[in-house]
Amino acid sequence: MTTALVTGAAGALGRAIVRRLTADGHRVAALDVEAKGLDGALPLETDLRDPAAVEAAFAETRARLGPVGILVNNAAVYPARPFLEVPLAEYDDVHAVNQRAYWLAAQLAAQQMSTQTSGRGGAIVNVASITMHGGWSDLAAYVATKGAAAALTRALARELGPEEIRVNCVSPGAFPTAAETIHPDPEAYDRMVLERQALQRRGKPEELAAVVSFLTGPDASFVTGQTIEVNGGWVMA
Ligand SMILES: NC(=O)c1ccc[n+]([C@@H]2O[C@H](COP(=O)([O-])OP(=O)(O)OC[C@H]3O[C@@H](n4cnc5c(N)ncnc54)[C@H](O)[C@@H]3O)[C@@H](O)[C@H]2O)c1
């Protein structure tokens, strides 16, 4: 049994990841700005934009559940606006949640996982997005942070490998979640997704969570620095 911390735990994909890691037998800390209704998990109501609050959440997790052995960096914000109209403050906000917090959480987790401190190692999964491959209009800041999540994955895998810390990335395609409400015509969006996917159905959050489970589990013990596309065959990278 390992202690797992999942960020963005109250979102559609985050909830599925929390459920799956709990079913895998882990003690799960569920971090979100509002962490309600996450039965069985330790709720951490934390704003990832606040580094001191993130540090406190990791300290609380360690005190209540033991040192973190699994981290899933899953939280994200995705305000839609044409590139030329994005205020720098909005870019900073997107970066603070989708990238700086991934960095800080990985650092805090690695300190608890390090073989030097725990003798155990650990597994980190960063959640990217299919949009990092082909771009997406009106989401430039979001897309940039998702490319950064994949690149950070490789850099940390290289640097933390000697500590037996594996770092991987999952890149979701289009899952039917609240995130889709940013697209104005849901039926047209649904048709567009199926035209691009090889599989002719929408993905389920559980199918993303299953890949996170694999990457954080013993069957992936020799897998690090990889990005796994979970998109029904939309982008084949
Ligand atoms: N849903 C999709 O189709 C899809 C596609 C590609 C990538 N993704 C990625 O999957 C991940 C989960 O997406 P989702 O669809 O579940 O989105 P979601 O919006 O349902 O969940 C994101 C969660 O992050 C939390 N969050 C946002 N800002 C925060 C902050 N400052 N502090 C703490 N928590 C904060 C939100 O409260 C929310 O619960 C994201 O990284 C997203 O980029 C999703």
PDBQT file of the ligand as one rigid body, heavy atoms in Angstrom, charges set to zero:
ROOT
HETATM    1  N1  LIG A 301     -11.302  16.208 -20.329  1.00  0.00    +0.000 N 
HETATM    2  C1  LIG A 301     -10.567  16.085 -21.402  1.00  0.00    +0.000 C 
HETATM    3  O1  LIG A 301     -11.049  15.723 -22.471  1.00  0.00    +0.000 OA
HETATM    4  C2  LIG A 301      -9.099  16.374 -21.357  1.00  0.00    +0.000 A 
HETATM    5  C3  LIG A 301      -8.388  16.371 -22.548  1.00  0.00    +0.000 A 
HETATM    6  C4  LIG A 301      -7.025  16.605 -22.526  1.00  0.00    +0.000 A 
HETATM    7  C5  LIG A 301      -6.393  16.823 -21.317  1.00  0.00    +0.000 A 
HETATM    8  N2  LIG A 301      -7.118  16.836 -20.175  1.00  0.00    +0.000 N 
HETATM    9  C6  LIG A 301      -6.394  17.074 -18.935  1.00  0.00    +0.000 C 
HETATM   10  O2  LIG A 301      -6.856  16.206 -17.933  1.00  0.00    +0.000 OA
HETATM   11  C7  LIG A 301      -6.758  16.835 -16.657  1.00  0.00    +0.000 C 
HETATM   12  C8  LIG A 301      -8.105  16.764 -15.947  1.00  0.00    +0.000 C 
HETATM   13  O3  LIG A 301      -9.073  17.367 -16.763  1.00  0.00    +0.000 OA
HETATM   14  P1  LIG A 301     -10.636  17.321 -16.464  1.00  0.00    +0.000 P 
HETATM   15  O4  LIG A 301     -11.314  17.170 -17.755  1.00  0.00    +0.000 OA
HETATM   16  O5  LIG A 301     -10.925  16.384 -15.357  1.00  0.00    +0.000 OA
HETATM   17  O6  LIG A 301     -10.836  18.862 -16.019  1.00  0.00    +0.000 OA
HETATM   18  P2  LIG A 301     -11.692  19.454 -14.842  1.00  0.00    +0.000 P 
HETATM   19  O7  LIG A 301     -11.808  20.916 -15.103  1.00  0.00    +0.000 OA
HETATM   20  O8  LIG A 301     -12.957  18.666 -14.651  1.00  0.00    +0.000 OA
HETATM   21  O9  LIG A 301     -10.753  19.193 -13.572  1.00  0.00    +0.000 OA
HETATM   22  C9  LIG A 301      -9.659  20.012 -13.258  1.00  0.00    +0.000 C 
HETATM   23  C10 LIG A 301      -9.640  20.180 -11.755  1.00  0.00    +0.000 C 
HETATM   24  O10 LIG A 301      -8.522  21.024 -11.410  1.00  0.00    +0.000 OA
HETATM   25  C11 LIG A 301      -8.950  21.826 -10.337  1.00  0.00    +0.000 C 
HETATM   26  N3  LIG A 301      -8.176  23.064 -10.226  1.00  0.00    +0.000 N 
HETATM   27  C12 LIG A 301      -8.155  24.103 -11.094  1.00  0.00    +0.000 A 
HETATM   28  N4  LIG A 301      -7.429  25.105 -10.587  1.00  0.00    +0.000 NA
HETATM   29  C13 LIG A 301      -6.969  24.687  -9.379  1.00  0.00    +0.000 A 
HETATM   30  C14 LIG A 301      -6.193  25.298  -8.371  1.00  0.00    +0.000 A 
HETATM   31  N5  LIG A 301      -5.742  26.562  -8.489  1.00  0.00    +0.000 N 
HETATM   32  N6  LIG A 301      -5.917  24.586  -7.267  1.00  0.00    +0.000 NA
HETATM   33  C15 LIG A 301      -6.404  23.321  -7.092  1.00  0.00    +0.000 A 
HETATM   34  N7  LIG A 301      -7.165  22.696  -8.025  1.00  0.00    +0.000 NA
HETATM   35  C16 LIG A 301      -7.446  23.388  -9.147  1.00  0.00    +0.000 A 
HETATM   36  C17 LIG A 301     -10.399  22.167 -10.655  1.00  0.00    +0.000 C 
HETATM   37  O11 LIG A 301     -11.103  22.597  -9.494  1.00  0.00    +0.000 OA
HETATM   38  C18 LIG A 301     -10.914  20.875 -11.225  1.00  0.00    +0.000 C 
HETATM   39  O12 LIG A 301     -11.551  20.067 -10.252  1.00  0.00    +0.000 OA
HETATM   40  C19 LIG A 301      -6.271  18.255 -16.925  1.00  0.00    +0.000 C 
HETATM   41  O13 LIG A 301      -4.873  18.319 -16.745  1.00  0.00    +0.000 OA
HETATM   42  C20 LIG A 301      -6.598  18.477 -18.373  1.00  0.00    +0.000 C 
HETATM   43  O14 LIG A 301      -5.738  19.396 -18.991  1.00  0.00    +0.000 OA
HETATM   44  C21 LIG A 301      -8.467  16.633 -20.161  1.00  0.00    +0.000 A 
ENDROOT
TORSDOF 0
